[in-house]
Amino acid sequence: MTPMIQRPPFAAFLVRPFAVAALVGGMLLSSSPSVAADAAPKTEHQMKGETVEQRIADLHKSLGITADEETNWAAVAQVMRDNDAAQKALVAARTAENRQKVSAVEDLNMYEKFAQTHVDGLKNLISAFQTLYSAMPDAQKAVADGVFQSVTQKTKTAAH
């Protein structure tokens, strides 16, 4: 019987840069012991069983989105849905592969796809959120800043 070789925790050092957007966009990378093993990186929300629609509703409430902001908010929510769908498509592709036949190079290539999908989604999310944020009154911007700072603190704590 051939012994199983443990893969190094490549994903662990990538958690912090993706954390804030991931919690908002649903793509927080886990610090699992393999690069893309176990199908795909999981978000904190996915680990709790939370759906993208629940994340959207929670963020809408936390940010105090007004009726006048709904159009800009709809764009943010759609990006969150699109990002979630893109990540799920990669998970489905990864799950369909035979994990016993995936080489280390193939594993790293798949992780690169997850990371690139995350970066692309983050760019879209920043663009949509910037439009919403720019139109917010200062008091609401302060609330948004607090929401994101809270997420950052939770992520830093969870990453250690």
GROMACS elastic network, one bead per residue, 0.5 to 0.9 nm:
[ bonds ]
;  ai    aj funct       b0    kb
    6    33     6  0.77934   500
    6    34     6  0.76769   500
    7    10     6  0.82284   500
    7    33     6  0.65286   500
    7    34     6  0.52730   500
    7    35     6  0.74148   500
    7   104     6  0.84903   500
    8    11     6  0.86000   500
    8    33     6  0.62762   500
    8    34     6  0.62180   500
    8    35     6  0.76096   500
    9    12     6  0.55795   500
    9    13     6  0.79690   500
    9    31     6  0.69136   500
    9    32     6  0.65705   500
    9    34     6  0.54679   500
    9    35     6  0.65248   500
   10    13     6  0.64524   500
   10    14     6  0.76369   500
   10    31     6  0.80674   500
   10    32     6  0.85669   500
   10    33     6  0.75785   500
   10    34     6  0.68547   500
   10    35     6  0.55964   500
   11    14     6  0.54096   500
   11    15     6  0.67593   500
   11    29     6  0.72391   500
   11    30     6  0.69143   500
   11    31     6  0.53357   500
   11    32     6  0.67056   500
   11    33     6  0.75482   500
   11    34     6  0.71586   500
   11    35     6  0.55917   500
   11    36     6  0.81630   500
   11    41     6  0.84385   500
   11   111     6  0.84309   500
   12    15     6  0.56853   500
   12    16     6  0.85168   500
   12    29     6  0.82806   500
   12    30     6  0.70717   500
   12    32     6  0.70099   500
   12    33     6  0.78957   500
   12    35     6  0.88777   500
   12   159     6  0.80298   500
   13    16     6  0.72032   500
   13    17     6  0.86560   500
   13    31     6  0.78447   500
   14    17     6  0.60967   500
   14    18     6  0.68894   500
   14    19     6  0.88801   500
   14    29     6  0.73872   500
   14    30     6  0.87684   500
   14    31     6  0.81708   500
   14   115     6  0.89878   500
   15    18     6  0.56317   500
   15    19     6  0.60126   500
   15    28     6  0.70305   500
   15    29     6  0.55121   500
   15    30     6  0.65500   500
   15    31     6  0.67132   500
   15   155     6  0.85347   500
   15   159     6  0.69438   500
   16    19     6  0.51127   500
   16    20     6  0.80113   500
   16    28     6  0.88469   500
   16    29     6  0.87102   500
   16   152     6  0.86229   500
   16   155     6  0.71437   500
   16   156     6  0.68606   500
   16   159     6  0.70264   500
   17    20     6  0.76630   500
   17    21     6  0.86177   500
   18    21     6  0.59045   500
   18    22     6  0.56937   500
   18    23     6  0.85601   500
   18    27     6  0.77563   500
   18    28     6  0.60720   500
   18    29     6  0.69815   500
   18   118     6  0.79047   500
   18   119     6  0.83344   500
   18   122     6  0.85263   500
   19    23     6  0.61699   500
   19    24     6  0.86637   500
   19    27     6  0.80769   500
   19    28     6  0.53719   500
   19    29     6  0.74157   500
   19   151     6  0.80402   500
   19   152     6  0.69406   500
   19   155     6  0.60776   500
   19   156     6  0.82894   500
   20    23     6  0.54281   500
   20    24     6  0.64753   500
   20    25     6  0.84151   500
   20    28     6  0.78448   500
   20   148     6  0.68212   500
   20   149     6  0.85184   500
   20   151     6  0.61603   500
   20   152     6  0.56863   500
   20   155     6  0.74436   500
   21    24     6  0.50452   500
   21    25     6  0.54926   500
   21    26     6  0.75773   500
   21    27     6  0.73869   500
   21    28     6  0.74665   500
   21   118     6  0.89001   500
   21   121     6  0.89380   500
   21   122     6  0.62650   500
   21   125     6  0.78393   500
   21   126     6  0.83867   500
   21   148     6  0.89934   500
   22    29     6  0.74657   500
   22    43     6  0.69841   500
   22    44     6  0.84704   500
   22   118     6  0.80132   500
   22   122     6  0.79990   500
   23    26     6  0.51922   500
   23    27     6  0.65842   500
   23    28     6  0.58788   500
   23    43     6  0.71409   500
   23    44     6  0.70048   500
   23    45     6  0.71194   500
   23    55     6  0.83144   500
   23   151     6  0.72465   500
   23   155     6  0.86604   500
   24    27     6  0.80062   500
   24    28     6  0.87615   500
   24    55     6  0.71851   500
   24    56     6  0.80365   500
   24    59     6  0.76127   500
   24    80     6  0.75197   500
   24   125     6  0.87621   500
   24   148     6  0.86643   500
   24   151     6  0.86961   500
   25    28     6  0.80868   500
   25    52     6  0.80381   500
   25    55     6  0.83157   500
   25    56     6  0.87778   500
   25    77     6  0.88925   500
   25    79     6  0.77845   500
   25    81     6  0.80158   500
   25    83     6  0.65502   500
   25    84     6  0.71598   500
   25   118     6  0.89195   500
   25   121     6  0.77411   500
   25   122     6  0.74191   500
   25   125     6  0.72276   500
   26    42     6  0.87136   500
   26    43     6  0.59052   500
   26    44     6  0.79620   500
   26    45     6  0.68282   500
   26    46     6  0.77888   500
   26    51     6  0.86445   500
   26    52     6  0.66954   500
   26    55     6  0.78191   500
   26    80     6  0.70781   500
   26    81     6  0.87559   500
   26    83     6  0.73526   500
   26    84     6  0.61225   500
   26    87     6  0.86934   500
   27    41     6  0.77785   500
   27    42     6  0.69827   500
   27    43     6  0.51809   500
   27    44     6  0.82792   500
   27    45     6  0.87172   500
   27    46     6  0.89071   500
   27    83     6  0.77273   500
   27    84     6  0.72358   500
   27    87     6  0.73022   500
   27   118     6  0.65331   500
   27   121     6  0.88260   500
   28    41     6  0.74203   500
   28    42     6  0.64743   500
   28    44     6  0.63132   500
   28    45     6  0.83163   500
   28   118     6  0.86514   500
   29    32     6  0.86361   500
   29    40     6  0.86180   500
   29    42     6  0.57434   500
   29    43     6  0.58818   500
   29    44     6  0.81780   500
   29   115     6  0.86465   500
   30    40     6  0.88578   500
   30    41     6  0.53859   500
   30    42     6  0.55580   500
   30    43     6  0.66094   500
   30    44     6  0.77272   500
   30   159     6  0.87690   500
   31    34     6  0.82108   500
   31    35     6  0.87366   500
   31    41     6  0.81066   500
   31   159     6  0.77752   500
   32    35     6  0.73170   500
   32    36     6  0.84028   500
   32    37     6  0.80434   500
   32    38     6  0.84558   500
   32    41     6  0.77614   500
   33    36     6  0.89518   500
   33    37     6  0.80894   500
   34    37     6  0.52572   500
   34    38     6  0.79635   500
   34   107     6  0.87678   500
   35    40     6  0.85141   500
   35    41     6  0.84177   500
   35   104     6  0.88563   500
   35   107     6  0.65303   500
   35   108     6  0.64601   500
   35   110     6  0.84481   500
   35   111     6  0.61065   500
   36    39     6  0.62530   500
   36    40     6  0.53418   500
   36    41     6  0.66858   500
   36    94     6  0.83209   500
   36   107     6  0.58509   500
   36   108     6  0.71915   500
   36   110     6  0.65609   500
   36   111     6  0.53457   500
   36   114     6  0.84607   500
   37    40     6  0.64104   500
   37    41     6  0.82785   500
   37    94     6  0.86962   500
   37    99     6  0.77312   500
   37   107     6  0.75363   500
   38    41     6  0.79024   500
   38    94     6  0.87553   500
   38    95     6  0.80406   500
   38    99     6  0.87027   500
   39    42     6  0.89592   500
   39    90     6  0.86859   500
   39    91     6  0.57666   500
   39    92     6  0.78780   500
   39    93     6  0.85121   500
   39    94     6  0.52815   500
   39    95     6  0.50884   500
   39    96     6  0.87070   500
   39    97     6  0.88133   500
   39    99     6  0.86243   500
   40    87     6  0.85417   500
   40    88     6  0.89180   500
   40    90     6  0.75900   500
   40    91     6  0.54211   500
   40    92     6  0.88910   500
   40    94     6  0.69323   500
   40    95     6  0.81005   500
   40   110     6  0.88242   500
   40   111     6  0.80190   500
   40   114     6  0.76935   500
   41    87     6  0.89807   500
   41    91     6  0.83231   500
   41   111     6  0.84990   500
   41   114     6  0.77078   500
   42    45     6  0.80933   500
   42    46     6  0.61397   500
   42    47     6  0.66509   500
   43    46     6  0.50059   500
   43    47     6  0.62723   500
   43    48     6  0.86665   500
   44    47     6  0.51460   500
   44    48     6  0.64461   500
   44    49     6  0.87573   500
   44    50     6  0.86178   500
   45    48     6  0.50766   500
   45    49     6  0.62014   500
   45    51     6  0.71591   500
   45    52     6  0.82910   500
   45    55     6  0.77878   500
   46    50     6  0.54425   500
   46    51     6  0.68465   500
   46    52     6  0.86998   500
   47    50     6  0.75093   500
   48    51     6  0.89985   500
   50    53     6  0.81989   500
   50    54     6  0.61596   500
   50    55     6  0.70149   500
   51    54     6  0.51558   500
   51    55     6  0.63835   500
   51    56     6  0.86679   500
   52    56     6  0.60893   500
   52    57     6  0.85728   500
   52    80     6  0.71502   500
   52    81     6  0.65053   500
   52    84     6  0.68316   500
   53    56     6  0.50084   500
   53    57     6  0.61508   500
   53    58     6  0.85431   500
   53    77     6  0.85536   500
   53    80     6  0.88656   500
   53    81     6  0.78079   500
   54    57     6  0.50619   500
   54    58     6  0.60228   500
   54    59     6  0.84962   500
   55    58     6  0.50756   500
   55    59     6  0.60342   500
   55    60     6  0.84136   500
   55    80     6  0.88655   500
   56    59     6  0.52281   500
   56    60     6  0.60041   500
   56    61     6  0.85972   500
   56    76     6  0.87977   500
   56    77     6  0.61343   500
   56    80     6  0.75425   500
   56    81     6  0.86541   500
   57    60     6  0.50424   500
   57    61     6  0.62104   500
   57    62     6  0.85770   500
   58    61     6  0.52111   500
   58    62     6  0.60516   500
   58    63     6  0.85563   500
   59    63     6  0.59287   500
   59    64     6  0.83302   500
   59    65     6  0.88051   500
   59   147     6  0.85210   500
   60    63     6  0.54053   500
   60    64     6  0.61398   500
   60    65     6  0.56316   500
   60    73     6  0.78973   500
   60    77     6  0.88681   500
   61    64     6  0.51062   500
   61    65     6  0.66991   500
   62    65     6  0.80768   500
   62   143     6  0.79678   500
   62   144     6  0.78398   500
   62   147     6  0.70454   500
   63   140     6  0.71261   500
   63   141     6  0.84861   500
   63   143     6  0.63805   500
   63   144     6  0.55963   500
   63   147     6  0.73838   500
   64   140     6  0.73836   500
   64   143     6  0.82424   500
   64   144     6  0.87161   500
   65    68     6  0.81411   500
   65    69     6  0.60208   500
   65    70     6  0.68789   500
   65    73     6  0.73738   500
   65   136     6  0.89858   500
   65   140     6  0.86992   500
   66    69     6  0.51940   500
   66    70     6  0.65098   500
   67    70     6  0.53123   500
   67    71     6  0.83977   500
   68    71     6  0.73754   500
   68    72     6  0.86536   500
   69    72     6  0.55186   500
   69    73     6  0.59785   500
   69    74     6  0.85695   500
   69   132     6  0.70712   500
   69   135     6  0.78696   500
   69   136     6  0.79417   500
   70    74     6  0.58667   500
   70    75     6  0.87023   500
   71    74     6  0.51548   500
   71    75     6  0.67947   500
   71   132     6  0.87245   500
   72    75     6  0.53826   500
   72    76     6  0.67509   500
   72    77     6  0.89224   500
   72   128     6  0.73859   500
   72   129     6  0.79447   500
   72   131     6  0.67425   500
   72   132     6  0.51446   500
   72   133     6  0.89141   500
   72   135     6  0.86781   500
   73    76     6  0.50821   500
   73    77     6  0.61571   500
   73    78     6  0.85662   500
   73   128     6  0.81705   500
   73   129     6  0.78112   500
   73   131     6  0.89989   500
   73   132     6  0.63408   500
   74    77     6  0.50327   500
   74    78     6  0.60626   500
   74    79     6  0.86408   500
   75    78     6  0.51086   500
   75    79     6  0.63046   500
   75    80     6  0.87000   500
   75   125     6  0.88645   500
   75   128     6  0.59889   500
   75   129     6  0.80910   500
   75   132     6  0.86329   500
   76    79     6  0.52168   500
   76    80     6  0.63216   500
   76    81     6  0.87707   500
   76   124     6  0.87013   500
   76   125     6  0.64051   500
   76   126     6  0.87034   500
   76   127     6  0.86305   500
   76   128     6  0.51807   500
   76   129     6  0.57564   500
   76   131     6  0.89946   500
   76   132     6  0.78385   500
   77    80     6  0.50412   500
   77    81     6  0.62897   500
   77    82     6  0.86530   500
   77   125     6  0.89357   500
   77   128     6  0.88818   500
   78    81     6  0.50005   500
   78    82     6  0.60666   500
   78    83     6  0.84858   500
   79    83     6  0.59584   500
   79    84     6  0.84285   500
   79   121     6  0.74302   500
   79   124     6  0.65797   500
   79   125     6  0.58656   500
   79   128     6  0.74669   500
   80    83     6  0.51383   500
   80    84     6  0.61450   500
   80    85     6  0.86300   500
   80   121     6  0.81129   500
   80   125     6  0.70544   500
   81    84     6  0.50941   500
   81    85     6  0.61655   500
   81    86     6  0.86528   500
   82    85     6  0.50571   500
   82    86     6  0.61607   500
   82    87     6  0.86321   500
   82   121     6  0.79606   500
   83    86     6  0.51300   500
   83    87     6  0.62289   500
   83    88     6  0.85868   500
   83   117     6  0.79250   500
   83   118     6  0.76284   500
   83   120     6  0.86140   500
   83   121     6  0.53934   500
   83   122     6  0.82635   500
   83   124     6  0.87293   500
   83   125     6  0.85217   500
   84    87     6  0.51889   500
   84    88     6  0.61285   500
   84    89     6  0.86546   500
   84   121     6  0.88829   500
   85    88     6  0.50264   500
   85    89     6  0.61563   500
   85    90     6  0.87705   500
   86    89     6  0.51629   500
   86    90     6  0.65427   500
   86    91     6  0.87870   500
   86   117     6  0.70911   500
   86   118     6  0.88388   500
   86   121     6  0.84528   500
   87    90     6  0.52168   500
   87    91     6  0.62663   500
   87    92     6  0.86991   500
   87   114     6  0.71722   500
   87   117     6  0.70642   500
   87   118     6  0.78022   500
   88    92     6  0.61018   500
   88    93     6  0.85756   500
   89    92     6  0.51038   500
   89    93     6  0.62516   500
   89    94     6  0.85831   500
   90    93     6  0.50298   500
   90    94     6  0.60136   500
   90    95     6  0.84582   500
   90   110     6  0.85504   500
   90   113     6  0.79245   500
   90   114     6  0.70378   500
   90   117     6  0.87562   500
   91    94     6  0.50030   500
   91    95     6  0.59573   500
   91    96     6  0.85038   500
   91   114     6  0.87924   500
   92    95     6  0.51153   500
   92    96     6  0.61853   500
   92    97     6  0.89186   500
   93    96     6  0.52403   500
   93    97     6  0.67663   500
   94    97     6  0.54330   500
   94    98     6  0.85534   500
   94    99     6  0.85254   500
   94   110     6  0.77651   500
   95    98     6  0.77199   500
   95    99     6  0.80964   500
   96    99     6  0.86905   500
   97   100     6  0.87066   500
   97   101     6  0.81400   500
   97   102     6  0.77649   500
   98   101     6  0.56812   500
   98   102     6  0.68483   500
   99   102     6  0.54045   500
   99   103     6  0.87771   500
  100   103     6  0.83502   500
  102   105     6  0.80840   500
  102   106     6  0.59042   500
  102   107     6  0.63558   500
  103   106     6  0.50979   500
  103   107     6  0.60914   500
  103   108     6  0.86194   500
  104   108     6  0.61987   500
  104   109     6  0.85890   500
  105   108     6  0.50892   500
  105   109     6  0.61308   500
  105   110     6  0.86267   500
  106   110     6  0.61741   500
  106   111     6  0.85874   500
  107   110     6  0.51770   500
  107   111     6  0.62676   500
  107   112     6  0.86718   500
  108   112     6  0.61602   500
  108   113     6  0.87095   500
  109   113     6  0.64209   500
  109   114     6  0.88651   500
  110   113     6  0.50126   500
  110   114     6  0.64278   500
  110   115     6  0.86928   500
  111   114     6  0.50384   500
  111   115     6  0.61618   500
  111   116     6  0.85436   500
  112   115     6  0.50024   500
  112   116     6  0.59802   500
  112   117     6  0.84041   500
  113   116     6  0.51132   500
  113   117     6  0.59984   500
  113   118     6  0.84429   500
  114   117     6  0.51481   500
  114   118     6  0.61482   500
  114   119     6  0.87170   500
  115   119     6  0.62003   500
  115   120     6  0.86349   500
  116   119     6  0.50003   500
  116   120     6  0.60500   500
  116   121     6  0.83783   500
  117   120     6  0.51788   500
  117   121     6  0.60323   500
  117   122     6  0.84635   500
  118   121     6  0.50818   500
  118   122     6  0.59923   500
  118   123     6  0.86516   500
  119   123     6  0.62461   500
  119   124     6  0.87319   500
  120   123     6  0.52475   500
  120   124     6  0.64830   500
  120   125     6  0.87102   500
  121   124     6  0.51437   500
  121   125     6  0.60872   500
  121   126     6  0.85956   500
  122   126     6  0.60067   500
  122   127     6  0.85258   500
  123   126     6  0.52077   500
  123   127     6  0.62795   500
  123   128     6  0.87590   500
  124   127     6  0.52159   500
  124   128     6  0.62968   500
  124   129     6  0.85145   500
  125   128     6  0.52225   500
  125   129     6  0.58632   500
  125   130     6  0.82726   500
  126   129     6  0.50976   500
  126   130     6  0.57643   500
  126   131     6  0.85899   500
  127   130     6  0.52426   500
  127   131     6  0.65853   500
  128   131     6  0.54381   500
  128   132     6  0.66492   500
  128   133     6  0.88020   500
  129   132     6  0.50443   500
  129   133     6  0.59146   500
  129   134     6  0.83929   500
  130   134     6  0.58604   500
  130   135     6  0.85823   500
  131   134     6  0.53256   500
  131   135     6  0.65909   500
  132   135     6  0.54762   500
  132   136     6  0.66082   500
  133   136     6  0.52079   500
  133   137     6  0.84895   500
  133   140     6  0.85724   500
  133   141     6  0.65494   500
  133   144     6  0.80067   500
  134   137     6  0.81941   500
  134   141     6  0.83240   500
  136   139     6  0.80071   500
  136   140     6  0.59285   500
  136   141     6  0.59571   500
  137   140     6  0.54241   500
  137   141     6  0.62555   500
  137   142     6  0.88138   500
  138   142     6  0.62428   500
  138   143     6  0.87455   500
  139   142     6  0.51678   500
  139   143     6  0.65631   500
  139   144     6  0.88802   500
  140   144     6  0.62335   500
  140   145     6  0.85324   500
  141   145     6  0.60192   500
  141   146     6  0.85098   500
  142   146     6  0.61827   500
  142   147     6  0.86506   500
  143   146     6  0.50519   500
  143   147     6  0.62149   500
  143   148     6  0.87479   500
  144   147     6  0.50101   500
  144   148     6  0.62883   500
  144   149     6  0.85165   500
  145   148     6  0.52935   500
  145   149     6  0.60525   500
  145   150     6  0.85315   500
  146   150     6  0.59690   500
  146   151     6  0.85393   500
  147   150     6  0.52037   500
  147   151     6  0.63713   500
  147   152     6  0.87499   500
  148   151     6  0.50240   500
  148   152     6  0.61556   500
  148   153     6  0.86567   500
  149   153     6  0.61885   500
  149   154     6  0.86538   500
  150   153     6  0.51762   500
  150   154     6  0.62761   500
  150   155     6  0.85927   500
  151   154     6  0.51645   500
  151   155     6  0.60981   500
  151   156     6  0.86188   500
  152   155     6  0.50619   500
  152   156     6  0.61235   500
  152   157     6  0.85938   500
  153   156     6  0.51537   500
  153   157     6  0.62246   500
  153   158     6  0.85981   500
  154   157     6  0.51693   500
  154   158     6  0.61084   500
  154   159     6  0.85648   500
  155   158     6  0.50060   500
  155   159     6  0.59551   500
  155   160     6  0.87043   500
  156   159     6  0.51550   500
  156   160     6  0.65207   500
  157   160     6  0.55764   500
